[in-house]
Amino acid sequence: MFDSQPPDRHPGDPGPSGGDELIRTYKAWKGDNVFCFGGRLVFGPDARTILITIFLITAPVTIFCVFVGRKFIDDFPHHRGVSVLAVAVGLNLLDLIFLFLTSGRDPGIIPRNLYPPEPEGVESNGEPRLAHTPTLSRLPRTKDMIVNGITVKIKYCDTCMLYRPPRASHCSICDNCVEKFDHHCPWLGQCIGLRNYRFYFMFVLCSALLCIYVHVFCWIYVKRIMDGEKISIWKSLIKTPASIALILYSFISVWFVGGLTGFHLYLISTNQSTYENFRYRYDRRENPFNKGIVGNFMEVFCTKVAVSKNSFRAKVSKEPAIPPRIVNGAMSSPSLQKVSHDIEMGRKPVWHETVEDELDKDMEASVTSRDLSRMLPPEESRGRGIMHSRASSRGTRGGSWEFSSRVNEDLRTRDETASIRVGEDSSGSSRQ
């Protein structure tokens, strides 16, 4: 069903030539990811937001331990009140661990191909095509695949030049296709997919438990002040402003992380992703991936984490830089041959929708240049470069505009000259 590429077509594989310069895969990575510790940790392009998330988790816990939690140390015999601090610190550390396990690992990135797949029914001549090079035979935008007796459609990605597996999608922020794509979390600066979804859920769950824990013990501390000093609740709150801030903060936060926890519990029980829930709405039709409530939870929490398909520290051949060429005084770079991306969020016109127009323009330009070359005077064409048709959409358009403007100017000059001559001849004949 999939048009898989040979192993040497993936950018993570070593090059065939032993004399090429070798670099680490993460240094030649074409996505927008950020790598740390020599490619051992991979983050999204917005990884700096993790620092904000850490602050939003750690700062309230620190305030709780200093102004509220330590007040309970002497309230229990044998210093058992220390457990109030220990639980808060433990939940905080566990939350941070799940945060880094989610944001610092490969979420399930599908390696992109170096060359587009061969269209079905077209024999290959053994020569690889350049990346994003259109062919006369269009690649179908979708293909049908049978999953548990139900037909699902898989889409072609112009950026990664592959047919995405079922449940995969292209993230417009990280610029990668991700298996079982759920969403891109801005608080963690990473995509949530096949390899880090369970850690993401545990992070959200721990955050919700931490909010509830801090909220409850702040009220317990306020009640302790009320009973100890025999005052009203309002005077008790005034005596502990830290508790007021923590109660408000945790109350607001628990609606966010608590609601998110409940929503993902529903998604896990029905074996959906956030992306599928908002786009496909399986509640209106049969879900081909549903295994029952128990089976769905077992799939998420009791299966082995899938092995990454990328070896970011492997050494690969450095791609040679192709120098730009000068055509009619304009610079044409191979990098300009990249066509519009097929991205799920904010989709732009895709490859097959523009190829035919570009090929037609190239053909018209070449035919026009052959016809007009016999019409233009030789002296007018001296010093001008020959216009070649190019596969690049930008290069072709720029060249066509420049050539067309010159041709129109020459034709206008010839028409004016001819009209003047006809006018002179007609006036001379009338005088005679």
Buried (B, 14 or more C-beta within 10 A) or exposed (E): EEBEBEEEBBBBBBBEEEEBEEEBBBEBBBBBBBBEEEBEBBBBBBBEBBEEBBEEBBEBBBBBBEBBBBBBBEEEEEEEBBBBBEBBBEBBEBBBBBBBBBBBBBBBBBBBBBBBBBBEEEEEEEEBBEBBBBEEEEBEBEBEBEEEEEEBEBBBBBBBBBBBBBBBBBBBBBBBBBBBBBBBBEBBBBBBBBBBBBBBBBBBBBBBBBBBBBBEBBBBBBEBBBEEEEEEEEEBBEEBEBBBBBBEBBEEBBEBBBEBBEEBBEBBBBBBBBBBBEEBEBEEEEBBBBEEEEEBBEBBEEEEBEEBBBBBEBBBBEBEEEEEEEBBEEEBEBEBBBBBBBBBEEEEEBBBBBBEEBBEBBEEBEEBBEEBEEEBEEEEEEEEEEBBBBBBBBBBBBBBEBBEEBBEEBEEEBEEEEEEEEEEEEEEEEEE
